[in-house]
Amino acid sequence: MLVRIDPASPLPLFEQVAAAVRRALAQGDLALGEQLPPARELAASLDINIHTVLRAYALLRDEGLIDLRRRRGAVVIAGARERARLTELVGDLITEAKRLGLDADELTRTIKERYP
């Protein structure tokens, strides 16, 4: 799994790490049960603080994409690929809504109207 970060990006580093993992999941580069790199290793390879990686992993756990366990690390869970793909699509939708000048309430209203 390739993780790249851009220190000049306005996106916080932990969100960049989480986005890279989401992308890998959505593209099928990570499989069910596959272990993510240990936080310490990933932090060292990216030259960032371990807590930044841990925060990214916690975010991914909260999104239902990975499971965090002591001594076992971060592991991809069932349905992660589909959830990651949906998260990417929602991000694209939000970007497009902003481009069109819609606020969050208008976007939510539009979704509720279309959702059966």
N, C-alpha and C positions, 0 to 999 in steps of 0.2 A: 504494500500500500504506500503510495507516494503522497506525502503531505508537504505542501509548500505554503509558506506564509509570506506576507508582504508587510514589512514593518512600517511602510509609508501609507498603508491602507487605513481609512478611517474606521474600518471594522476591527473591533477588539481581537487580540490574538487568539483568545479562547474560542471565539466564534469562528475564526478562520480555521482553526484545527477541527472544530466540530463540523464545519461545512465540508472540509476535505474528506472526513470520514463518511458523512452523509452521501457525498458524491460517489465515493468508492462503493458504498452499499447500493445506491440506486443503479450504478452501472454493472453491478454483479461482480465486482472485484473482491468483495468479501462475502464469504458463505456462512450459512447457519452454523453456529458452534465455533467459528473461527475466532482465534484470540487476537485482540489488537496488541500493538507493541506496548510493552510495559511503559508506564508514564515516565519513569526516570529515563529510559532509553530514548523515547520520543523527544522529551524535553532536551536532552543532551544533543541529539541529532539536529534539532531545530535551533539550538542555542537560546532556549527560553526557560523560564522558571517552571519547575515541576508542578507547581500549583496551578499554572495556566493550563497545562494538559489535564490535570485532575478536574479542573472546573469544566473543561470541554467534555470530558468523559461523564461527569455528573449531568451535564445538560443532555447528552445523548441518552443517558439512563432515564432521565425524566421524560424524554420524548418516546420512550419505549423501544429504543433501537439496540441497546446493549444491556447486559447484566454486569454489575460490578460485584466481585466476590474477593474476599481476602484470600491470598495465596493463589488464586486462580486468575486474577486480573479482570480485564474487560473482555467480554465474550459477546459475539453477535447472537441475538435471540430470534426466534421464529417471527416471521412477518416483518422483519427489519427492512428488507429490501423494498417492500411495498410501501411501508410507512415513510422511508427515506425519499422514495420517488414522489409520494404525495406532498411531502414537505417542500421538495424542490418546486413542484407545480404551484403550490400555494405561494411560495416566494415569487415566482414569475407572475402570478396573478396580482399580488400586491404591488409589484413593480409597475405593471401595466396600469393598475388602478391609479397609482400616484401620477403616472405620466398623463393620464386623462383628467387629473384634478379631482378624483374622488377621494373623500375622506373615509375613515374606517367604518363609520356608521352607514354611509351609502353603500360601501362594498358589502357589509354584513347584510343590509336590507336586500340587496340584489341577490346574494347567495340564498337567503331565506325564501325569496320569491321563487327561485328556480329549483330549490331542493324539495323533492316530493315528501 
